[in-house]
Amino acid sequence: MARQTRAQRRARRQQETQAEPALAGAGGRGAKPPVRLAPEPPARPERGRRAREQAGGPGRFIVESWGELRKVEWPNQSHVIQGTVVVLIACVIIGTFIWVADIASKHIVQDLLLR
C-alpha cells in the first residue's frame, strides 16, 4: 500500500487529537499519573481487492507505483527550461575543455615523442 501523503497524516493527527480517548485515572486526587487506555485491536483483514494488494505480486507493485507517482512534485515549464540551459552550458564547457586538451596532447605527442 502506498504511503500516506503529508496532508493525510496531518488530517489523521488532527482527528486523533480532537477525539482523544478518555484517560484512566484522570481527574482523581491520587498520586498516580493518568494512564492511556489500550488501543482497539486491528479489524479483521478485508477480502477482495485490498487482500490481493497486500498479498503482493504485480498488482500491488502497480498500485504502489501509482501512489508514489501521485506524490511527486513535477517541475513546471520554467524549471525544465532552466535545467536544460544549465545542462547545455555544462556540455559546452566540458566539450571545450576536452577539445583544448586534445589539441594540447596532440602537439605534445607529435613534437616531443615522435621527433
N, C-alpha and C positions, 0 to 999 in steps of 0.2 A: 504494500500500500504506500502511496506517495506521502511524503512528509507534509505536515500542515504548513500553510503559509503564515507569515508573521501576523497578519490581520486575524486569521482564525485562532491562533494561540492567544492573542490579546483578548478576543471576544470570549474565549473559553475561560480565561483567568478572571475576566470581569464578571461572568456569570457565577463562577465559584465564590468570589468574594461577596456577591450580593446574596446568594443562597447558601451561606456558610452553615454547616451543621452545628447543632447545639453542643456546647461543651459540657462534659460530665463534671460535676462538682463546681461549676461556675456559679457565682453569686452566693456561695455559702461563706461562713465565717471560719472555716477550717484553715489550717496552715498549709494544706496540700495545694500545689498549683493545679490549675484545671488540666484535664486530660482530654484529648480529642477522641471521639468515637471512631471505631474501626470503619474503613470504607466498605461500601457494599461489594459483595463478590461479583466477579465479572459475569455478564449474561452468557447464556448458552450459545455456542457457535451457530452462526446462521448457515442455512442450507442455500444452495444456489450459486449465484454469481460470485458473491463475496467469498464463499468457501473455496471455489475454484481459484480465485485470485490469491488467496492465502496459501493454497497448496503449492503454487509455483508453476513453472512452465512458461511457455511463450506468452500466454495471455497476461500473466502477472507482469512480465517484463514490459509489454506494450503499455499497460495501464500505468505503471510507474514511470516509464519514459515520458508518456504524455503529460503526467502530472508535473514532472521536472521541467519539461519544456514550457509549461504554462507559467512557471515561476521565474523564468529567465527574463532579465531586463534587456530587451532587444535595443540595439543602438538606433538612433534616428538618422536621417539622411546627412545632417551636418557632421555627426560623429564618424560616419562611414567615409565621407569625403576627406575629413581631417586625417583619419588613419591612412587612407590611400595616399595622400600627399606626403605624409611622413615616410611611408614605405618607399615611394618613388624617389624622394630626396636621398634616403639612405642608400638605395641601389645605385644612384648616380655617384655618390661619394665613394662607395666601396668599389664600383667599377672603375672610376678614375684612378683610385689608388692602385688597383691591380694592373691597370694599363701602364701607369708610370713605373711600377715595379718590374713589369715585363720588359719594358724598353731598357731600363737600367741594367737588368740582369742580362739582356741580350748583348749590350755593349761590353759588359764585364766579361762574358764568356768569349765573345769574338775578339776583343782587343787583348785581353790578358792570358786567357787559357789556350786559345788556338793560334797564337803568334809563333 
